[in-house]
Amino acid sequence: MIQSREDYLLFLKEDFKAQKSSFAHPLLQSNNSMVWLTDPILKWKRLLRRVEYTENCLHSFIFFPYRVFLRWQFQRKSAHLGLSIPINVCGPSLSIIHYGSIIVSRHSRIGANCTLNSCVNIGINPFKEDGAPVIGDNVYIGPSAKIWGGG
């Protein structure tokens, strides 16, 4: 969870490194600035981290319109990409291989250096009350994985 500006910058740096490892376009791989401008997942992750930073660190009334605007922008981009990942759930160095139909419960936690593929569903089991899953560090969650309930 982002608690300061240093954490915010660290999360951005780690997310960029994680996504770059799965970025395979040969023309854009050599120019790091072009990756930030063209990859929709990196744009979304940068917006996710900015929303987390503003929600956790900027509590002044002056920042309220900015926080509302960022939340609106985050919801629009999430719906466009098919991502339903709330703030303060994912650790640093999150890697999303393919966007589209990735759903994560707001009660679950995902550790550092985790990779999510398309059609992943992480949430609470509706038939049991055992909580939400807590996923550790360095985990790969493959396509169409369904992870329900806590342990």
Summary of the structure (lengths in Angstrom):
residues: 151
radius of gyration: 15.6
end to end distance: 21.8
largest distance: 49.0
contacts: 433
relative contact order: 0.13
helix: 44%
strand: 15%
